[in-house]
Amino acid sequence: MKKWMLIAALALSGCAQINDYSSAVQTPAPANLQGNWQSSGPQSNLISDQAIASLIVNADGSTLDCRQWQRVIAKPGKLTLLSQDYVNVTRQNRVMPLEAENGELKYDGLTLRKVARPTLECQQALEEVAKQPKATVIQNIEPQLLRTAITENNARS
């Protein structure tokens, strides 16, 4: 009996952690976190000054971490509460806190601002997530930056 009380006390004290993606409870997003967030300008946590980081947070708590430069890497995830703080948990089991303040979102060492819609590549990644609901990462999208007349013709074929 004492053992169970100790385990419950530890869980309630904020010592809980997320051991795998399926154990994280998806939490609906509060209004200040919902939307399309995107980096603007160079940031030290991005590989290039031309790289773009995006985070899409839906009202139901589903998320998509979408990074693009010479390739697109999109990681589906979900919003959850951990020790009273909102975090994004990707299907790769990466846990990153979210801090929204004054119209900016601090996330994974980046500063993101709300935008009206995600980039074309991130919209395509969202479509791929719907087609591949178990995928931990989407990497089959060609960035607009690298598209040429040849690759456009190949895509139409």
Disulfide bonds with the S-S distance in Angstrom:
Cys66-Cys122 2.16
